[in-house]
Structure formats: C-alpha cells, structure tokens
Amino acid sequence: MASVIPLKEKRLMDVKVGELPSWLLMRNFTPKGIAGAFQRGYHRYYNKYINVKKGSIAGVNMVLAAYVLFSYCLSYKELKHERRRKYH
C-alpha cells in the first residue's frame, strides 16, 4: 500500500506538471520563508559534500564554479565591450 504524501510536503522533483501551479501557491515567499529555504539548502549541501568521512574536492569545486559563473555574469557587459574592440 503506497502512502499518500500531501502536496504541500512534496519536493519539487516529485511534483507533477499539473500540480505545479497549486504547489507554487503553497510555498512560503515571505522573507522568513526564503531565508529558511536558503538555510535548508545550505545544510543539505554541507551535509552531502563537506561533512563526510571520505571527502573530496567536489564540494569546494562546485562553490568555486558558481562564484566564477556569477562573477562572469556580473562583468559580461565590460567583457563584451572589450571583445569587439580591434585596437585601443
């Protein structure tokens, strides 16, 4: 017998496309709810990649890759401008 999980407690990966609008309306978009979501995400990341017995460089590499991508997005306008210049 399969247990039925309420829609509010389902993870995003478990929600079907038809249930997505009602699932989104059940989310908590207050500043406290958003801060809680970031905190849960941080703890999930930390426990999965950093706080392990046999650790590797993968967790740190993901953070560095995200930082490089973010800084590239911030400086894209200047890089695009420099790319089109032939001389000076």
Residue pairs with C-beta under 8 A, 6 or more apart in sequence:
5 14
7 15
7 19
7 22
7 23
7 26
8 23
8 26
10 19
10 23
12 23
15 23
27 33
28 34
28 36
45 59
48 59
49 55
49 58
49 59
49 62
50 59
72 79
